[in-house]
């Protein structure tokens, strides 16, 4: 076990996945035996987003090295809200909403860790099971007395809110650190859990937990934080023009998910390969060297998109994403399924119903009305170049007055869809 654990920490550091850790050399020695670790995920929405992938995959990396991961879903802390580095107070959600989100998150985290692999089989736990049983007097006397307000207000995550004019922090959010710290102490007592991992914004909460566990139970426990993912251009990771990239395929389809990674900037792609894939560091270095030596588009984006989409959506989701990508690039729609076309509408591809009076309108008017062109003249020019495609068939100027033929029922995909392409980049999905 010694070699595997040492290799694990060395691999995490080589990937740039260690921001801070308590104990340093002591943690290396501690991990020479199989240990139990945990990471918490609060239900702040009905799905996790890709920012949660780094800790989820890190739990998996520890499990592959022989350790037992616990994924904590915060049924209790989700009712309070973590103030860490948030500009203002979170909105409090009702218990019913939080409970529903807890169930969804439990299913999502279960995709990434193994539950039937012997002694280091993963478990999902809910902190409402113990925090919900404490009465307020016991909590204040037995737990609260171990926390110094002087120290708590000096934590960077709290200090930022106190220093921000007009914001401040409520007592409710101020207690979040104590609740998370109590989680660590309780998991130590129930599961002999001795390591907590989390994002670097959790450092204050994690060290609070290591201190409380020592005070309550005399336990030696450790904390390790992971870097928050940033993009080289300064824009927020995991956000696009159409919104957040979610892990739930009903909120972000496998195709849109795949496209997000495919569009990663060259300056970020090798870092993201280290963070988000199980390719070895040596393999990633080789990919980077090959890309530097080659002329043209790097291969790294395609590898990243394939690896991460397979991890989150499986082989079937990856195949669908690649099928749609190829069809949109080539204009050959023959291999697209009805579900694929529904995905495109979900992904924010411009779409709408075919007007009831479409047969009475020229194509130029239809393309202008749906927003594909700013003026009918632009559509007329495209028709003159035979650069308008409807379900893969090219149309020219002579077809302008034949919308009833172009959008005939028998030409519809699955009797209802018409994918219109204007040139290489403009698309619109009509449905009847």
C-alpha positions in Angstrom: 0.0 0.0 0.0 2.9 2.3 0.7 4.0 2.7 -2.9 0.5 3.2 -4.2 -0.3 6.0 -1.7 3.0 7.8 -2.3 2.5 7.5 -6.0 -1.1 8.9 -5.5 0.1 12.1 -3.8 3.0 12.5 -6.3 0.5 12.1 -9.1 -1.9 14.7 -7.6 0.9 17.1 -7.3 2.2 16.4 -10.8 -1.3 17.2 -12.1 -1.4 20.5 -10.1 -4.3 19.1 -8.0 -2.9 20.0 -4.6 -3.5 23.5 -3.4 -2.9 23.1 0.4 -2.7 20.2 2.8 -2.3 19.7 6.5 0.5 17.6 7.9 2.6 17.4 4.7 5.0 14.5 5.5 2.7 13.2 8.2 -0.1 12.8 5.6 2.2 10.9 3.3 3.0 8.5 6.1 -0.7 8.3 7.2 -1.8 7.2 3.7 0.6 4.2 3.7 -2.4 2.2 5.0 -5.9 2.2 3.6 -7.8 5.1 5.0 -11.3 6.6 4.7 -11.8 10.1 3.2 -14.7 12.3 2.4 -15.8 15.2 0.3 -19.0 17.2 0.7 -21.4 18.3 -2.0 -24.2 20.7 -1.0 -27.5 20.6 -2.9 -27.6 24.2 -4.2 -29.4 23.1 -7.4 -31.0 19.9 -8.9 -27.7 18.9 -10.5 -24.0 19.2 -10.0 -22.0 21.2 -12.6 -18.6 20.5 -14.0 -16.9 22.4 -11.2 -17.7 19.4 -9.1 -15.8 17.0 -11.4 -12.4 17.8 -9.9 -13.3 16.6 -6.3 -15.5 13.7 -7.7 -12.6 12.4 -9.8 -10.2 12.9 -6.9 -12.3 10.7 -4.7 -12.1 8.1 -7.5 -8.3 8.5 -7.6 -8.0 7.8 -3.9 -10.3 4.8 -4.3 -8.2 3.4 -7.1 -5.2 3.7 -4.7 -7.0 1.5 -2.1 -8.7 4.1 0.1 -12.4 4.2 1.0 -14.3 7.3 -0.3 -17.4 8.8 1.4 -19.5 11.3 -0.7 -21.3 13.5 1.7 -24.5 15.1 0.4 -25.4 18.1 2.5 -29.0 17.7 3.4 -28.4 19.8 6.5 -25.7 22.3 5.3 -27.7 22.7 2.1 -30.5 24.3 4.2 -28.0 26.9 5.5 -25.6 27.8 2.6 -21.9 28.2 2.6 -20.8 31.8 2.7 -17.2 31.0 1.5 -16.1 33.7 -1.0 -19.7 34.5 -1.9 -20.5 38.2 -2.6 -23.8 38.1 -0.8 -26.2 35.9 1.3 -27.6 32.8 -0.4 -31.3 32.4 -0.8 -32.6 29.8 1.6 -34.5 27.0 -0.1 -37.4 25.0 1.5 -36.7 21.6 3.1 -38.7 19.8 0.4 -36.7 21.4 -2.4 -33.4 20.6 -0.7 -34.5 17.0 0.0 -35.4 16.6 -3.7 -32.0 18.0 -4.8 -30.2 15.7 -2.3 -31.8 12.6 -4.0 -30.6 13.8 -7.4 -27.1 14.6 -6.2 -26.8 11.2 -4.5 -27.5 9.6 -7.9 -24.9 11.8 -9.7 -22.0 11.2 -7.3 -22.7 7.5 -7.5 -21.6 7.5 -11.1 -18.0 8.2 -10.2 -17.1 5.9 -7.3 -17.4 2.1 -6.9 -19.8 0.6 -4.4 -19.1 -3.1 -4.9 -15.4 -3.4 -4.6 -14.7 -4.9 -1.2 -13.3 -3.1 1.9 -12.8 0.2 0.1 -16.3 0.3 -1.4 -17.7 3.8 -1.5 -20.7 5.1 0.5 -23.0 8.1 0.2 -23.9 9.8 3.5 -26.2 12.7 4.3 -25.3 15.1 7.2 -29.0 15.6 7.9 -28.9 12.2 9.6 -26.8 13.5 12.5 -27.1 17.3 12.4 -30.9 16.9 12.3 -30.8 15.0 15.6 -29.0 17.6 17.6 -30.9 20.0 19.9 -29.6 23.6 20.0 -28.5 23.6 23.6 -26.4 20.5 23.2 -24.9 21.9 20.0 -24.0 25.2 21.6 -22.5 23.6 24.8 -20.7 20.6 23.2 -19.7 21.9 19.8 -19.9 25.7 19.8 -17.7 26.1 22.8 -14.7 24.8 20.8 -14.9 27.7 18.3 -13.3 31.1 18.9 -15.2 34.0 17.3 -11.9 35.8 17.1 -10.4 33.0 14.9 -13.6 32.6 12.8 -13.8 36.2 11.8 -10.1 36.0 10.6 -10.9 33.2 8.2 -10.5 34.7 4.7 -13.9 33.4 3.5 -15.6 35.2 6.4 -13.4 38.3 6.4 -14.2 39.2 2.8 -17.9 39.4 3.6 -17.3 41.4 6.8 -15.0 43.9 4.9 -17.5 44.3 2.0 -19.5 47.5 2.6 -23.2 46.9 2.9 -23.1 43.1 2.9 -21.9 41.6 6.1 -22.9 38.0 7.1 -25.8 36.6 8.9 -25.5 34.4 12.0 -27.1 31.6 9.9 -24.3 31.6 7.4 -21.7 32.3 10.0 -22.5 29.0 11.7 -21.8 27.1 8.4 -18.2 26.5 9.3 -19.2 24.9 12.6 -21.6 22.6 10.9 -19.1 21.4 8.3 -16.5 21.0 11.1 -19.0 18.9 13.0 -19.4 16.7 9.9 -15.8 15.8 9.9 -15.9 15.0 13.7 -19.0 12.8 13.2 -17.6 11.0 10.2 -14.4 10.3 12.2 -16.5 8.8 15.0 -18.8 6.8 12.7 -16.5 5.7 9.9 -13.0 6.4 11.2 -12.7 9.0 8.4 -9.4 10.8 8.7 -9.1 12.9 5.5 -11.3 15.6 4.1 -10.8 17.0 0.6 -12.4 20.0 -1.0 -11.9 23.1 -3.1 -9.3 25.6 -1.9 -12.2 27.9 -0.9 -13.0 25.3 1.8 -9.6 25.6 3.6 -11.0 27.5 6.5 -13.9 25.0 6.9 -11.6 22.0 6.6 -9.1 23.2 9.1 -12.0 24.0 11.5 -13.0 20.3 11.1 -9.5 18.9 11.8 -9.3 21.1 14.9 -12.7 20.1 16.2 -12.1 16.4 15.6 -8.9 16.6 17.7 -10.7 18.5 20.5 -13.8 16.2 20.6 -12.2 12.8 20.0 -8.5 13.2 20.2 -8.3 12.1 16.5 -5.5 12.7 14.1 -7.1 13.8 10.9 -6.0 15.7 7.8 -7.2 18.1 5.1 -6.3 18.5 1.5 -7.6 21.2 -0.9 -7.8 21.2 -4.6 -7.4 24.3 -6.8 -10.4 26.0 -8.1 -10.5 25.7 -11.8 -9.7 28.9 -13.7 -9.4 29.8 -17.4 -6.3 31.5 -18.8 -8.4 34.3 -20.3 -10.0 35.2 -17.0 -13.5 34.2 -17.8 -15.4 31.9 -15.5 -14.9 28.2 -16.0 -18.0 26.1 -16.7 -20.0 29.0 -18.1 -21.0 29.6 -21.7 -23.3 32.0 -23.6 -26.1 29.5 -23.0 -25.4 29.1 -19.3 -23.8 26.6 -16.8 -22.5 23.3 -18.0 -24.4 20.7 -15.8 -23.7 17.0 -15.3 -27.4 16.2 -15.8 -28.0 15.3 -19.5 -31.5 16.8 -19.2 -29.9 20.2 -18.4 -26.8 20.0 -20.6 -27.0 17.4 -23.3 -24.0 15.1 -24.1 -23.6 17.0 -27.4 -23.4 20.4 -25.7 -21.2 18.9 -23.0 -18.8 17.5 -25.7 -18.8 20.8 -27.6 -17.8 22.7 -24.4 -14.6 20.6 -24.0 -13.9 20.6 -27.7 -13.8 24.4 -27.6 -11.2 24.5 -24.8 -8.5 27.1 -25.5 -5.0 25.9 -26.3 -3.7 27.6 -23.2 -6.0 25.6 -21.0 -6.4 22.2 -22.6 -3.3 20.4 -21.2 -4.1 21.6 -17.7 -7.6 20.3 -18.1 -6.4 17.0 -19.3 -4.4 16.7 -16.1 -7.4 17.7 -13.9 -10.3 15.9 -15.6 -9.0 12.7 -17.1 -7.3 9.5 -15.9 -4.7 9.7 -18.7 -1.2 9.5 -17.1 0.8 12.7 -16.8 3.4 11.0 -19.1 0.6 10.4 -21.8 -0.6 14.1 -21.5 3.0 15.4 -21.8 3.4 13.3 -25.0 0.1 14.7 -26.4 1.4 18.2 -25.7 4.8 17.5 -27.3 3.1 16.0 -30.4 0.8 19.1 -30.7 3.8 21.4 -30.5 5.6 19.6 -33.2 2.6 19.4 -35.5 1.1 22.1 -37.7 -2.6 22.8 -37.6 -5.2 22.2 -34.9 -4.0 20.4 -31.8 -5.4 16.9 -31.0 -5.7 17.6 -27.3 -9.2 19.2 -27.4 -10.6 16.1 -29.1 -9.0 13.8 -26.6 -10.2 15.9 -23.7 -13.8 16.0 -25.1 -13.9 12.3 -25.7 -12.4 11.3 -22.3 -14.6 13.6 -20.1 -17.8 13.0 -22.0 -17.3 9.2 -21.7 -16.7 9.6 -17.9 -19.9 11.6 -17.4 -22.3 10.3 -20.0 -20.9 6.9 -20.9 -20.1 5.3 -24.3 -23.6 5.9 -25.5 -23.6 9.6 -24.7 -20.2 10.0 -26.3 -21.4 8.3 -29.4 -24.4 10.5 -29.7 -22.3 13.6 -29.2 -19.8 12.6 -31.8 -22.6 11.6 -34.3 -24.3 15.0 -34.0 -20.9 16.8 -34.2 -20.1 15.0 -37.4 -23.5 15.6 -38.9 -23.5 19.3 -38.1 -20.0 19.7 -39.6 -20.7 17.7 -42.8 -24.3 18.4 -43.3 -25.1 14.7 -43.7 -28.0 14.1 -41.4 -28.7 10.5 -42.3 -27.3 9.1 -39.1 -29.1 11.4 -36.7 -31.8 9.9 -34.5 -35.0 11.6 -33.4 -33.4 12.0 -29.9 -30.3 13.6 -31.5 -32.5 16.3 -33.1 -34.4 16.8 -29.8 -31.0 17.3 -28.2 -30.1 20.1 -30.6 -33.2 22.0 -29.6 -32.4 21.5 -25.9 -28.9 22.7 -26.5 -30.0 26.1 -27.5 -29.7 25.6 -31.3 -32.0 28.3 -32.7 -35.3 26.5 -33.3 -39.0 27.1 -33.7 -42.2 25.9 -35.2 -42.7 26.1 -39.0 -45.2 28.9 -39.6 -48.6 27.7 -40.6 -48.5 30.0 -43.7 -45.0 28.8 -44.8 -46.2 27.6 -48.2 -47.2 31.2 -49.1 -43.8 32.7 -48.3 -40.6 32.8 -50.2 -37.6 31.1 -48.5 -35.9 34.5 -48.2 -38.7 35.7 -45.9 -38.8 32.6 -43.8 -35.0 32.8 -43.2 -35.3 36.4 -42.3 -38.3 35.9 -40.0 -36.6 33.1 -38.0 -33.5 35.3 -37.5 -31.0 33.4 -39.6 -30.3 36.5 -41.6 -30.8 40.2 -40.8 -32.4 41.0 -44.2 -34.0 39.0 -47.0 -31.2 40.2 -49.3 -28.6 38.2 -47.4 -30.8 35.0 -47.8 -31.2 35.8 -51.5 -27.4 36.0 -51.9 -27.0 32.6 -50.1 -29.6 31.1 -52.4 -27.7 32.5 -55.4 -24.6 30.5 -54.2 -26.7 27.4 -53.4 -25.5 27.8 -49.8 -28.9 27.1 -48.2 -29.4 23.5 -47.1 -32.6 22.0 -45.8 -32.2 18.5 -44.4 -29.0 18.2 -46.3 -30.4 19.2 -49.7 -28.9 22.3 -51.3 -31.4 24.9 -52.7 -30.8 27.8 -55.1 -32.4 31.0 -56.3 -34.9 29.0 -58.5 -36.3 27.4 -55.3 -37.1 30.7 -53.5 -40.8 30.5 -54.2 -41.0 26.7 -53.6 -41.2 26.6 -49.7 -44.1 24.2 -49.9 -41.8 21.7 -51.7 -38.7 22.4 -49.6 -40.7 21.8 -46.4 -43.0 19.1 -47.7 -44.1 16.5 -45.1 -42.3 13.7 -46.9 -39.0 15.6 -46.6 -39.2 16.0 -42.9 -36.9 14.1 -40.6 -39.1 11.8 -38.4 -42.1 13.5 -40.0 -41.5 16.8 -38.1 -37.9 18.2 -38.3 -36.2 20.4 -40.9 -32.6 21.4 -40.1 -31.8 24.5 -42.2 -28.1 25.5 -42.7 -27.0 28.7 -44.2 -23.3 28.5 -45.1 -21.1 26.7 -42.6 -22.1 28.3 -39.3 -25.8 29.4 -39.3 -28.3 26.7 -38.3 -32.0 26.7 -37.5 -34.2 23.7 -36.6 -37.9 24.0 -37.7 -40.5 21.5 -36.5 -44.0 21.0 -37.6 
